[in-house]
Amino acid sequence: MTSTITPENEESVQKLFQAASLENKLVCGLNQCVKALQDFEAPELCFLAADCDKPEYVKLIQAFCKTKNVDLLTFPQRAKLGQFCGLFRMDRDGEIIHSVGCSCALIKVLYLVIY
């Protein structure tokens, strides 16, 4: 199944990312995601950036998700996906001064309590 993250549900997805990160269930980056998808116990959700610049990466992640029956969600921008994964630096005022894009992220287990 492939769905797209919309601006209306971005806040819910951000809370999901924060909760997964606190529980150490968030995997970011293509190499780590491929390793996690190759594991015996497959993750439950995979996020792929729509603006990923490498078509072979997209095919690889889509194939792994299909064979492992992992839900694949399309994220609109790599930069925003990287921010949701926590790949950014902030200044003293709380403004993001540098962020790193992320083409792929996944959540290992969905047994999270979201507050």
C-alpha positions in Angstrom: 0.0 0.0 0.0 1.3 3.4 -0.9 -0.1 6.6 0.5 1.0 10.3 0.5 1.5 12.4 3.6 -0.6 15.6 3.3 -0.2 18.9 5.2 -3.4 18.1 7.1 -1.8 15.0 8.7 1.8 16.2 9.0 1.4 17.1 12.7 0.2 13.6 13.6 3.1 12.1 11.6 5.5 14.4 13.5 4.2 13.1 16.8 4.6 9.6 15.6 8.2 10.3 14.7 8.9 11.9 18.1 7.4 8.9 19.9 9.3 6.4 17.8 12.5 8.3 18.4 12.0 8.3 22.1 11.4 4.5 22.1 14.5 4.0 19.8 12.2 2.6 17.1 13.0 5.1 14.3 15.5 4.3 11.5 16.7 7.1 9.3 18.7 7.0 6.1 18.8 4.6 3.1 21.5 2.3 4.3 20.0 1.8 7.8 16.5 1.3 6.3 17.7 -1.4 3.9 19.4 -3.2 6.8 16.2 -3.0 8.8 14.1 -4.2 5.9 16.4 -7.2 5.4 15.9 -8.2 9.1 13.8 -11.2 9.9 11.2 -9.0 11.7 10.2 -6.3 9.2 9.2 -2.8 10.3 5.6 -1.7 10.1 5.8 1.7 8.3 8.2 3.0 5.7 8.4 6.7 4.6 10.0 7.5 1.2 10.6 11.1 0.1 8.8 12.0 -3.2 11.7 14.1 -4.3 14.4 11.4 -3.9 16.9 12.1 -6.6 18.0 8.4 -7.1 15.4 6.3 -9.0 17.3 3.1 -8.1 16.8 3.9 -4.4 13.1 4.3 -4.9 12.8 1.0 -6.7 14.9 -0.8 -4.0 12.7 0.5 -1.2 9.5 -0.2 -3.0 10.6 -3.7 -3.8 11.6 -4.4 -0.2 8.4 -3.0 1.2 6.3 -5.1 -1.3 8.1 -8.4 -0.5 8.0 -7.8 3.3 4.4 -6.4 3.3 5.5 -3.1 4.8 3.2 -0.1 4.4 4.9 2.6 2.3 4.0 6.2 2.7 5.3 9.0 0.4 6.6 12.1 2.1 6.5 15.3 0.0 10.1 16.6 0.8 13.4 15.1 1.8 14.2 18.2 3.9 11.0 17.9 6.0 11.5 14.1 6.4 15.0 14.9 7.7 13.6 17.4 10.2 11.0 14.9 11.4 13.8 12.4 11.9 15.7 15.0 14.0 18.5 15.7 11.5 18.8 19.4 12.2 20.7 21.9 14.3 19.0 24.8 16.1 20.4 28.2 17.3 19.8 29.6 20.8 16.5 31.1 19.7 15.1 27.7 18.7 15.3 28.4 15.0 16.5 25.7 12.6 19.8 26.8 11.2 20.9 23.7 9.3 18.9 20.6 8.3 19.9 17.4 6.4 17.5 15.8 4.0 16.5 12.2 4.4 15.2 10.0 1.5 13.9 7.1 3.6 12.9 6.5 7.2 11.0 3.7 8.9 9.4 2.9 12.2 10.1 -0.6 13.6 7.1 -1.2 15.8 3.8 0.6 16.1 3.1 -0.3 19.8 3.6 3.3 20.8 1.5 5.5 23.1 1.2 8.9 21.6 0.4 11.7 24.1 
